[in-house]
């Protein structure tokens, strides 16, 4: 274990950093959820909804999501390569640079430096920073895998490799722009073409940030924490290749009924429907893995995190394709249904699986046990309730919005003004804030548990030294 | 044989890259070289320096987080917002600003829908127009001046034509001026379609005449749709007074049917059409209300 100590501190650094940025992102999220029903909470110029929403999405996607992915991927790569990182100092520098970049990113977004490409809002100097961060990550991941001491590459490594490659391509292409000063640029793509490139990126950034690296965690930590081997290796092979193949065809399902050429829309819808199969390949693999001994749900506190996580992944990957179908899209697109969908994935699948992975890693690093299973269970139930309440509330209001926008009188005129439709959202938007608070309290239990475990581990290490 | 792949990371990475690139090439890369991805309407004009500055502010403030700019070819959507979006309208948008969420209404046809004064006052205080609106106030933009040098560099990068006067003129303009100028140009490359629901205007006389309660019903509708522009009791504001004897900038009364037609179809200089939002009875009740207020005034 001694060989790993330095790298483990880097992993822990990423985990703690990601939790910190997670808190920032969640607090901003709560704030903007209140702005939806209380516009007085918009405080110009920095704290208006338009600026803060991108701080929320970027803070959580990059700060919490990618931060955790960096740290946990390093951990998984070391375990599966049976060796420390090839470039330990580079990884440590990567950690510092990551935090500096996220801090600058947040400040720049508050300042209104926004490319307005969804999930690629950062302006060009920070884009370069993100690419440098990614290259540093790639060098260590590939280097360590190439110099590994275990011949076979386990499933999780496939997903991590795919993540490294796909995100690099997606991010660089979508951010190609001509600078106009240090804080402003204009993309090289215009109009319809720009929409197509953006949603090719936007959808697949979701795929390769919120799906493949999280699946890498799932395939590694589920067997590790339960002691149960993955049900089918063959199924995981089929699921992997069909997933990474089909994902990149589907971006245009975000552009249904827009002026984008119809053939691209239709092709995207077809591949989106196909994507159910590989997604559920992993879901089935997860269920059957635990299916060999369901008592693990009671005896091992982490099993339920993974099973709930993969369940939400399963629901997400059926709901998503359903939304892509034209007849469904025309009702729910542009409504609050969509944030309901997104948050099931991020709160239910990504956060649940990532938190469980962290629960596994932190005690392992300190060679101790988790501080409190009871606190972890409280965390589990609170985030589950908060997330369900959030998503269900948003689905209801989304269907309502879509229906009100479409409603007509007997003579064919529109039945509701836009404002009448909007006013009916208020109770749901308020309920969503309550759901967010419940989720946040759950996350505080998680943070407390991790903090106390680290404290316990440090005390233990000090007593042994 | 196939099992080898999982022992050779470089080979694996190459195969994975190829697999990932297939969909990318077919749906993103290849279309880029087809004409269908670069359409441009003949009468689409590049943004002026003031409009571009406004568009930059729209982006800076993240307006796209709550407003879309694409009308789908769906019946009720065209009724609510106007003609559905055409591919050739967006050639000068780098990037596109279609958005993905309508917390507020779509803006693809906002250009020319309201007079400038409406936008200035609405940005200043959206709740004065719609009490239940959740839009933030943007009046603070009028205290911030444009920087002509910055605008010039932005025009250059976009390759839009401009003159020295265009740029010089910006020094006197505020960010709010720019944003309003941008609002007024959005979607104007496509001609407005006149609502077909005006046939009822042929009825010269108000069918509700003699209905004692009609003006009360009309008042309810008026308070919801009209008073933000035409003021309390029709005394005027952004829009003209409805209780004086001037109609359409001319002295002299006009018939009930003509008033109905204006409400239903709007006018070219700032009155939006309401035929798709108000049924016949509601529009006639408004006519009754306007006549009632006129009489009170006499």
Interface residues (C-beta under 8 A of the other chain):
Chain A: X35 X36 X37 X38 X39 X42 X44 X45 X48 X49 X50 X51 X53 X54 X112 X113 X114 X115 X116 X117 X118 X142 X145 X146 X148 X151 X152 X153 X157 X158 X161 X162 X165 X166 X169 X173 X178 X179 X180 X181 X184 X185 X186 X187 X188 X189 X190 X191 X192 X193 X194 X195 X196 X197 X198 X200 X241 X244 X245 X246 X247 X248 X249 X250 X251 X252 X254 X255 X257 X258 X259 X260 X261 X264 X267 X268 X271 X330 X333 X334 X335 X336 X338 X339 X401 X405 X406 X407 X408 X409 X411 X413 X414 X417 X418 X419 X422 X423 X426
Chain B: X6 X7 X9 X10 X12 X13 X16 X17 X19 X20 X21 X22 X23 X24 X26 X27 X28 X31 X32 X34 X36 X37 X38 X39 X56 X59 X60 X61 X62 X63 X64 X65 X66 X68 X70 X72 X73 X74 X76 X77 X79 X80 X85 X86 X87 X89 X90 X91 X92 X93 X94 X95 X96 X97 X98 X99 X100 X101 X102 X103 X104 X105 X106 X126 X127 X130 X132 X133 X134 X135 X136 X137 X138 X140 X150 X153 X154 X156 X157 X158 X197 X224 X225 X275 X276 X277 X278 X279 X280
